[in-house]
Amino acid sequence: MNWSGGKDSALALYHALRNPQLHVKALLTSVNTHYQRVSMHGVRLELLEAQAQRIGLPLTQLRLPEMPDMAEYEAQMRATLAPLQEQGITHSVFGDIYLEDLRQYREQQLARVGMQAVFPLWQRPNAELLREYLALGFRAVVVCVNDRYLDQSFCGRLLDEDFLRDLPAGVDSCGENGEYHSFVFDAPYFSSPIPFERGELVRRTYQAPATRQNSTPTSTYGTEASTSASPFAAGFWYTDLHLA
C-alpha cells in the first residue's frame, strides 16, 4: 500500500483491506531523509510510525535525498521494491482518483519490475468519496496547502464538512491537483486515534518541473511526482504537527 498518511491513501487502504482478492502486507511511504518527514506532506516520521502501529502493518520507507532527480528517484524506488518482491508482493495499491498521466506513469514504472498497480478509488466522483470518508469516521487534519489555490487559513484545519464548504470555487474538493494534503489521525482500522498538537505554521517553496518525465519537484519537505506542468516556483503552507 502506497501510504502517504493522507485521506486518499487511507480510504484506498480501507477498500484494499476489504477486497478478498488482495492481501495487504506492508505500507510504503516516500520520506525526505534530510528533514526526516513524509515527502510533500511534511509530516514528522514519529506520526507516520504512529499510523503504521495503529494499522498493524509493517512500514517500508522509500528514503530520498533532499533534491533527487528523476533517475535517482526511480532507482531508489526499484531498490526499495526489490525486497518486497522477494516476499511475494506482486501489486502496489494507490489512492489516485482521476489523473490519467499519473496512473500511466505508475503503471509503466511498476511494469519494469514485473509488478501491477491497483487503484481502488479510480474515477469515483469526489462528492461520493468525501461522503464515504466522513460517514466511515475517518478524521484528518490539513497539513499542507498550495497557496496558488488556498490561503494559509486553510492549513491546520480539520478536514470536515466546514472545510469542504469553505473551499473556493475551482478548487478540487479532494485536492487531486495538489491543492492540499492531509494527515489522518483516526480511521476505522486504527486501534486508537493518534493524539497530536499543532505547531508552527511555515511557508516553503519549490521549483516545479516542466514535465513529469524529466524531473520531479523538490521542496524543503520532500519529493513527489507532480500533477502540475507549471515551470515556476510554487509556494506551500505547512502546519507542523507533534505527537502529543
N, C-alpha and C positions, 0 to 999 in steps of 0.2 A: 504494500500500500504506500503510494507516494503521499506522504503526510506532511503538509505544511503547518498544521496546527490550527488552520482556519476553518470557516464554516463549510466550504465546498468539499474539502478533503474529509471533513468529519461526517458530512451527510453521505458522501460516496462510500466511506467505510461502513456506515450503517447498512447500506444496501448490499455491500460486498459480504458482510457477515451473515446476512440473511439469504444469500444466494447459495443453494445447495451444490452448485457446480464449482464453487470457489472455496478454498481453504486458506484464509489469510494467515500467513506465518510470520510476517515482520513488517515494521514501519521503516520507511526510507525518507530521510529529510536532508535537504541541502543546508549546509552550515558554513558560514563565513568564519574561517579559523582565526583570522586576525582579531575580530571583535567577539568571537565566541557567541554568535547569535544566529538565529534562523535567517536564511537568506531572504532579503526583501522585507520580510515581516518585522525584523529587528527584535525578535523575542529572545530573551535570555535562555541559555541551554537548560538551566535548572527548571524552568517552566515547561520546556519541551519534554524533559525527562519525567516531570510530574504527570504529564499527559500519558506518556507511554506506560508508566507504572499503573495508572488507573485503568488503562485499557487492558493491560495484561499481555502486551506483545513486546517482543524484543525490538530495540531501536537500532537501526543502522544509520550512520551519518555519512553523507556524501560531503567530504571535507574539502572545501575550496579555499584557495588563497584570496586575498583582498580583490585583486583585479585580474582574473584569468581571461585568456582569450578563448574563442570557441573551441579550438583544437584541444586546449588543455582541459576545458570543461568536459568535453566528450570523452577524452582519455580517462579522466578521473571517474566519470560515470561507468565506463566499461570495467575499470578496475574494481569499482565498488560492487557492481552487479555480479562479477565472477564468482565470489564465494557464495552468494545467494543461489546462483545457478547450480553450484555443486551440492546444495541442499535439496535440489529438485524443484526449485521455483521456476516456473515457465511463463508466468503472466505478471504484468505490472498494472496496478489499478490507479486511475487518475480521477480527479474531480472536475475536469474541464466540462463546459456546458455546450458551447457552440462555436468556438474559434477553430475553424477548419484548418488553417495553416499550422496552428499549434498541434492539433491532433495528428496531422500528416507528419510533422517533424518527429513527434514522439514515436509514431509507428515505424518510421524509417530507421530511427536510431536503434530501437529495440530489435527490429528485423536483422540488423547487422550482427547481433549477438544471439540470434535464434530465440527471441522472446516475443510475446504478443502483449498488446495493450488492451485494457478494459476500461470503459467509460460509463459507469452506472448512471450518470446524470445527463448523458448526452441528449441535447436538443429538447430537454424538458422545459416548459415555459417558466420564466422567472417567478411569476406570481405563485405558481404551483409549488415550486421548490421552497420558496420562502414560507408559504403556509405550512408546508410539511415540517420545515425546520422549527418553526415556532410551536406547532402542535405536538411534536415529539419531545419537546422540553430541552432542546439544545439552548445553551446560553453562551454568548460570546461578547467580547469587548473589542471595539475597533482600535487597532494598534498603529495603523498607518493609513494616511490619506495622501493622494496625489493632488497637489494644490492647483493643478490645471483644471480640476473638476470640483474639489471641495476645499473649503477653508479649514483652518486649524480647529475651529469649534467642533467639528465632527470627530476629531481624534480623541480617543479616550472614552467615547460614549458606548453605552450598551447597544448591541445590535438587536434592536427590538422594533416594535411597530412604530414607536415615535421616531426613531432614527430613519426608518424607511419612509415615513410620511414626510419628513423634512428634506429628503433628498431633492436637489434642484432638478428641473426638467432637463432631459438629455443625459442624465447620469444613469448608468446601468444599475438596476437595483441589487443585482448580485455582485457588482464590482468586477464583472468579467473582463473589462478593459483595463483593469489595474487601478480603478478609482479608489479602492480601499482594500485593506487586508484586516483580518480579524484573528483573535486568539480565543479558542473555545475553552471555557473553564468548567463546563458541565455538559454531559451528554448521556443518552440513555444507557450506554455501555460503560460509563465511568463507574468505578467502585465508589467514588465520592467526589464532590465538587472540589476544585482547586482554589484555595484561598489566595488572593493576590492583593497588592496595593499599587495604586497608580503613582508613578514617579514623575520625572522631568519630561517636559514636552520640548522636543528639539526638531529643527528643520535640517534636512540633508539634501544634497543634490547629486545627480549623476548624469553622465553624458549618454544619452540614448543612442542605440546603434542605427545605422542606415537600413540594415536588413537583418533578419534573424539568422540568415545563412552564414554571414561573415563575422559576426561578433555577438557577444552578449553584453547587456548593460551592466555596469558595475556601480554600486552605491557604497556608502560607508558601511551599511549593514548587510550587504550581500549581493549575490548574483543570481539571476534567473532569466530564462528565456522571456523576451519582451513580447507584449501584444501590440506594441506600437512601432511604426516605422519612422517616427519622428527623429531627426538627427540632432536636435538641440537638447540642451540640458533641461532636465525635469526636476522639480522640487517636491519633497515629501516631508510631511509632518509625522513624527513618531511619538507615541506615548510609551515611556519606559515602564514596564511592569516588573514588580518584585514579588517573589513568593512570600506570602505573609506567614 
